[in-house]
């Protein structure tokens, strides 16, 4: 599970290749879907730790 205080970032790479505008707040449904997919697919690994997801 993602830690609740972890900031989620989402960028429209078609229009913002430099990733200057975080559009996560404008797309809560997409963020929820992507977050759920990340939680579902993540496997903890000592070689590539992701503390926000590994601490379940």
C-alpha positions, 0 to 999 in steps of 0.5 A: 500500500502506498503511504498516505502522505506520499505525493503522486505525480502524473504528467501529460507527456504528449503536451508536457515533455519536460514534466513541468505540470503535475496533473494528478489532482485533475485526474483522481480517477486515473490516479486511483486506477494506476495506484491500484495497479501499482499495488497489485503488481508490485513485488518487493525486491532487496535489489530495488527497494520501494519503501512506499510500497514494500512496507505493507 
